[in-house]
Amino acid sequence: MVESGYADARSLGYLQGDTNVFLEWLRLPGDMVFLVGGVLPLLWQCWLGVRHRRGLTRRPEDAEQNLLFTEVGPDPVPEPPAAEAVAP
């Protein structure tokens, strides 16, 4: 049965108590896994993206090209040769 209420759980005496401090320290290994496995690689990729940034602008003398994608379609079907009209 619960003997203490919400106000007791939020009191300064509980928050600075030994049990709460111990539970906060138990969080540390999980937080380190999150930092090392998730946040640091994300920051590293952002740093590489900013450091190796280059502009992909076109110069006026460059040929017209689409930088985002290349449209690929079926080959055009050649038309059969026209039959020559034969005079009777």
N, CA, C and O atoms as a DFTB+ gen file, in Angstrom:
352 C
 N C O
     1  1       0.837      -1.165       0.000
     2  2       0.000       0.000       0.000
     3  2       0.892       1.243       0.000
     4  3       1.942       1.266       0.643
     5  1       0.473       2.242      -0.708
     6  2       1.225       3.481      -0.804
     7  2       0.948       4.316       0.434
     8  3      -0.200       4.607       0.769
     9  1       2.034       4.696       1.109
    10  2       1.880       5.494       2.325
    11  2       2.119       6.973       2.074
    12  3       1.624       7.820       2.818
    13  1       2.876       7.288       1.028
    14  2       3.191       8.690       0.737
    15  2       2.463       9.099      -0.529
    16  3       2.138       8.261      -1.370
    17  1       2.214      10.371      -0.658
    18  2       1.503      10.874      -1.826
    19  2       2.425      11.612      -2.776
    20  3       3.649      11.567      -2.650
    21  1       1.809      12.288      -3.726
    22  2       2.532      13.025      -4.755
    23  2       3.373      14.142      -4.157
    24  3       4.504      14.362      -4.591
    25  1       2.852      14.831      -3.191
    26  2       3.579      15.944      -2.578
    27  2       4.843      15.448      -1.885
    28  3       5.869      16.128      -1.921
    29  1       4.788      14.283      -1.258
    30  2       5.984      13.730      -0.617
    31  2       7.025      13.318      -1.654
    32  3       8.225      13.456      -1.419
    33  1       6.573      12.815      -2.794
    34  2       7.507      12.392      -3.842
    35  2       8.208      13.580      -4.488
    36  3       9.305      13.425      -5.026
    37  1       7.604      14.751      -4.448
    38  2       8.207      15.947      -5.036
    39  2       8.899      16.824      -4.007
    40  3       9.394      17.899      -4.348
    41  1       8.941      16.401      -2.793
    42  2       9.571      17.213      -1.755
    43  2      11.086      17.181      -1.915
    44  3      11.643      16.235      -2.472
    45  1      11.734      18.209      -1.429
    46  2      13.184      18.323      -1.547
    47  2      13.895      17.216      -0.778
    48  3      14.970      16.772      -1.179
    49  1      13.306      16.776       0.312
    50  2      13.911      15.697       1.088
    51  2      13.995      14.395       0.308
    52  3      14.975      13.662       0.438
    53  1      12.980      14.093      -0.504
    54  2      13.008      12.860      -1.301
    55  2      13.937      13.010      -2.498
    56  3      14.697      12.096      -2.818
    57  1      13.875      14.158      -3.156
    58  2      14.683      14.347      -4.359
    59  2      16.173      14.329      -4.060
    60  3      16.964      13.950      -4.924
    61  1      16.578      14.728      -2.863
    62  2      17.988      14.700      -2.497
    63  2      18.327      13.495      -1.632
    64  3      19.430      13.407      -1.091
    65  1      17.399      12.580      -1.500
    66  2      17.632      11.400      -0.674
    67  2      18.539      10.395      -1.359
    68  3      18.798      10.489      -2.559
    69  1      19.016       9.435      -0.585
    70  2      19.959       8.438      -1.100
    71  2      19.334       7.563      -2.184
    72  3      20.008       7.209      -3.152
    73  1      18.073       7.213      -2.038
    74  2      17.427       6.336      -3.020
    75  2      17.322       7.016      -4.377
    76  3      17.622       6.402      -5.401
    77  1      16.909       8.249      -4.397
    78  2      16.761       8.957      -5.663
    79  2      18.121       9.206      -6.320
    80  3      18.247       9.090      -7.539
    81  1      19.119       9.541      -5.539
    82  2      20.465       9.755      -6.087
    83  2      20.997       8.455      -6.682
    84  3      21.627       8.471      -7.739
    85  1      20.750       7.335      -6.016
    86  2      21.186       6.031      -6.525
    87  2      20.484       5.707      -7.847
    88  3      21.119       5.206      -8.775
    89  1      19.194       5.984      -7.938
    90  2      18.459       5.723      -9.176
    91  2      18.944       6.618     -10.317
    92  3      18.972       6.193     -11.472
    93  1      19.320       7.840      -9.999
    94  2      19.865       8.717     -11.031
    95  2      21.200       8.190     -11.551
    96  3      21.473       8.284     -12.748
    97  1      22.031       7.641     -10.675
    98  2      23.304       7.072     -11.103
    99  2      23.100       5.793     -11.907
   100  3      23.926       5.464     -12.758
   101  1      22.015       5.068     -11.652
   102  2      21.738       3.872     -12.446
   103  2      21.388       4.219     -13.892
   104  3      21.525       3.377     -14.779
   105  1      20.948       5.427     -14.131
   106  2      20.633       5.867     -15.492
   107  2      21.880       6.105     -16.329
   108  3      21.805       6.085     -17.557
   109  1      23.006       6.325     -15.704
   110  2      24.220       6.735     -16.409
   111  2      24.648       5.767     -17.512
   112  3      24.942       6.237     -18.611
   113  1      24.705       4.443     -17.299
   114  2      25.125       3.565     -18.404
   115  2      24.208       3.666     -19.625
   116  3      24.690       3.690     -20.758
   117  1      22.912       3.725     -19.409
   118  2      21.995       3.861     -20.544
   119  2      22.159       5.183     -21.265
   120  3      22.076       5.239     -22.492
   121  1      22.389       6.236     -20.519
   122  2      22.619       7.539     -21.143
   123  2      23.903       7.538     -21.966
   124  3      23.957       8.149     -23.033
   125  1      24.924       6.865     -21.482
   126  2      26.190       6.803     -22.225
   127  2      26.023       6.014     -23.521
   128  3      26.586       6.387     -24.550
   129  1      25.253       4.926     -23.479
   130  2      24.989       4.163     -24.705
   131  2      24.257       5.047     -25.713
   132  3      24.574       5.028     -26.902
   133  1      23.294       5.809     -25.248
   134  2      22.559       6.715     -26.133
   135  2      23.485       7.771     -26.728
   136  3      23.408       8.058     -27.923
   137  1      24.354       8.347     -25.913
   138  2      25.266       9.374     -26.411
   139  2      26.254       8.812     -27.418
   140  3      26.428       9.367     -28.503
   141  1      26.900       7.712     -27.061
   142  2      27.944       7.153     -27.921
   143  2      27.346       6.545     -29.184
   144  3      27.922       6.675     -30.264
   145  1      26.205       5.887     -29.063
   146  2      25.627       5.196     -30.209
   147  2      24.719       6.042     -31.071
   148  3      24.454       5.672     -32.215
   149  1      24.236       7.155     -30.575
   150  2      23.275       7.929     -31.344
   151  2      23.660       9.366     -31.581
   152  3      23.666       9.827     -32.723
   153  1      23.979      10.072     -30.536
   154  2      24.206      11.514     -30.657
   155  2      25.569      11.808     -31.273
   156  3      25.667      12.645     -32.171
   157  1      26.607      11.146     -30.817
   158  2      27.945      11.438     -31.343
   159  2      28.078      11.101     -32.831
   160  3      28.658      11.903     -33.563
   161  1      27.572       9.956     -33.324
   162  2      27.639       9.731     -34.779
   163  2      26.852      10.768     -35.580
   164  3      27.275      11.165     -36.666
   165  1      25.722      11.202     -35.055
   166  2      24.944      12.226     -35.744
   167  2      25.712      13.548     -35.806
   168  3      25.736      14.199     -36.851
   169  1      26.330      13.944     -34.712
   170  2      27.129      15.170     -34.714
   171  2      28.335      15.046     -35.634
   172  3      28.710      16.014     -36.295
   173  1      28.947      13.867     -35.685
   174  2      30.102      13.640     -36.558
   175  2      29.688      13.776     -38.026
   176  3      30.401      14.405     -38.807
   177  1      28.557      13.201     -38.407
   178  2      28.088      13.317     -39.783
   179  2      27.749      14.766     -40.131
   180  3      28.022      15.213     -41.244
   181  1      27.170      15.485     -39.211
   182  2      26.886      16.907     -39.443
   183  2      28.182      17.687     -39.634
   184  3      28.271      18.541     -40.517
   185  1      29.181      17.398     -38.813
   186  2      30.472      18.078     -38.934
   187  2      31.111      17.781     -40.288
   188  3      31.641      18.688     -40.931
   189  1      31.069      16.521     -40.730
   190  2      31.641      16.181     -42.031
   191  2      30.882      16.875     -43.161
   192  3      31.488      17.316     -44.137
   193  1      29.571      16.971     -43.034
   194  2      28.781      17.639     -44.062
   195  2      29.102      19.118     -44.168
   196  3      29.151      19.666     -45.269
   197  1      29.317      19.760     -43.046
   198  2      29.647      21.186     -43.059
   199  2      31.080      21.395     -43.526
   200  3      31.364      22.339     -44.264
   201  1      31.976      20.527     -43.105
   202  2      33.389      20.694     -43.447
   203  2      33.655      20.444     -44.928
   204  3      34.491      21.121     -45.527
   205  1      32.959      19.488     -45.523
   206  2      33.203      19.134     -46.928
   207  2      32.111      19.664     -47.847
   208  3      31.821      19.072     -48.887
   209  1      31.512      20.775     -47.460
   210  2      30.443      21.348     -48.273
   211  2      31.036      21.944     -49.536
   212  3      32.084      22.589     -49.501
   213  1      30.363      21.725     -50.637
   214  2      30.788      22.320     -51.898
   215  2      29.547      22.730     -52.667
   216  3      28.502      22.083     -52.592
   217  1      29.681      23.792     -53.390
   218  2      28.539      24.297     -54.135
   219  2      28.376      23.563     -55.455
   220  3      29.363      23.310     -56.147
   221  1      27.178      23.227     -55.804
   222  2      26.898      22.589     -57.080
   223  2      26.120      23.565     -57.957
   224  3      24.978      23.312     -58.340
   225  1      26.762      24.674     -58.259
   226  2      26.107      25.668     -59.101
   227  2      26.603      25.507     -60.524
   228  3      27.704      25.014     -60.765
   229  1      25.788      25.924     -61.443
   230  2      26.162      25.830     -62.852
   231  2      26.805      27.136     -63.309
   232  3      26.404      28.231     -62.913
   233  1      27.794      26.978     -64.137
   234  2      28.379      28.143     -64.785
   235  2      27.655      28.355     -66.109
   236  3      27.111      27.403     -66.671
   237  1      27.639      29.570     -66.612
   238  2      26.917      29.817     -67.880
   239  2      27.453      28.987     -69.041
   240  3      26.695      28.652     -69.951
   241  1      28.739      28.648     -69.033
   242  2      29.299      27.895     -70.164
   243  2      29.075      26.389     -70.048
   244  3      29.358      25.655     -70.996
   245  1      28.575      25.915     -68.913
   246  2      28.312      24.484     -68.760
   247  2      27.112      24.071     -69.606
   248  3      26.200      24.857     -69.860
   249  1      27.147      22.821     -70.028
   250  2      26.013      22.291     -70.788
   251  2      24.801      22.180     -69.873
   252  3      24.934      21.986     -68.665
   253  1      23.641      22.303     -70.454
   254  2      22.403      22.192     -69.674
   255  2      22.237      20.736     -69.247
   256  3      22.207      19.829     -70.079
   257  1      22.133      20.538     -67.989
   258  2      21.949      19.183     -67.471
   259  2      21.113      19.255     -66.207
   260  3      21.042      20.287     -65.539
   261  1      20.502      18.164     -65.905
   262  2      19.688      18.094     -64.704
   263  2      20.541      17.467     -63.613
   264  3      20.954      16.314     -63.740
   265  1      20.812      18.210     -62.539
   266  2      21.709      17.725     -61.505
   267  2      21.047      16.732     -60.568
   268  3      21.747      15.959     -59.913
   269  1      19.732      16.723     -60.480
   270  2      19.073      15.867     -59.504
   271  2      18.852      14.449     -59.996
   272  3      19.028      13.504     -59.227
   273  1      18.475      14.272     -61.246
   274  2      18.205      12.934     -61.731
   275  2      18.361      12.908     -63.242
   276  3      18.419      13.953     -63.891
   277  1      18.427      11.706     -63.791
   278  2      18.481      11.502     -65.227
   279  2      17.245      10.721     -65.620
   280  3      16.990       9.644     -65.079
   281  1      16.488      11.244     -66.540
   282  2      15.272      10.564     -66.961
   283  2      15.638       9.461     -67.943
   284  3      16.303       9.695     -68.952
   285  1      15.194       8.270     -67.626
   286  2      15.467       7.114     -68.471
   287  2      14.132       6.598     -68.972
   288  3      13.207       6.388     -68.187
   289  1      14.030       6.395     -70.263
   290  2      12.781       5.906     -70.836
   291  2      13.063       4.831     -71.868
   292  3      14.220       4.527     -72.156
   293  1      12.017       4.261     -72.419
   294  2      12.222       3.223     -73.436
   295  2      12.808       3.834     -74.706
   296  3      12.616       5.014     -75.000
   297  1      13.531       2.994     -75.450
   298  2      14.092       3.449     -76.717
   299  2      12.954       3.713     -77.696
   300  3      11.964       2.983     -77.707
   301  1      13.087       4.740     -78.506
   302  2      12.023       4.998     -79.484
   303  2      11.962       3.872     -80.519
   304  3      12.989       3.347     -80.948
   305  1      10.753       3.519     -80.903
   306  2      10.554       2.459     -81.898
   307  2      10.780       3.065     -83.274
   308  3      10.151       4.062     -83.629
   309  1      11.694       2.455     -84.065
   310  2      11.928       3.019     -85.402
   311  2      10.696       2.790     -86.291
   312  3      10.050       1.744     -86.228
   313  1      10.401       3.774     -87.100
   314  2       9.266       3.641     -88.013
   315  2       9.675       2.780     -89.203
   316  3      10.797       2.884     -89.699
   317  1       8.756       1.931     -89.656
   318  2       9.096       1.095     -90.828
   319  2       9.270       1.979     -92.062
   320  3       8.683       3.056     -92.155
   321  1      10.079       1.512     -92.999
   322  2      10.273       2.330     -94.211
   323  2       8.954       2.470     -94.976
   324  3       8.153       1.538     -95.043
   325  1       8.756       3.630     -95.534
   326  2       7.520       3.889     -96.288
   327  2       7.555       3.115     -97.602
   328  3       8.573       3.082     -98.293
   329  1       6.432       2.498     -97.932
   330  2       6.342       1.753     -99.202
   331  2       6.260       2.757    -100.345
   332  3       5.524       3.741    -100.280
   333  1       7.023       2.488    -101.378
   334  2       7.013       3.395    -102.525
   335  2       5.778       3.113    -103.376
   336  3       5.415       1.965    -103.631
   337  1       5.178       4.153    -103.782
   338  2       3.994       3.994    -104.641
   339  2       4.452       3.567    -106.033
   340  3       5.316       4.197    -106.643
   341  1       3.855       2.493    -106.514
   342  2       4.210       1.975    -107.844
   343  2       3.121       2.413    -108.824
   344  3       1.935       2.175    -108.594
   345  1       3.528       3.040    -109.895
   346  2       2.548       3.485    -110.891
   347  2       2.172       2.301    -111.784
   348  3       3.057       1.571    -112.231
   349  1       0.887       2.096    -112.052
   350  2       0.483       0.962    -112.912
   351  2       0.732       1.200    -114.366
   352  3       0.441       0.334    -115.191
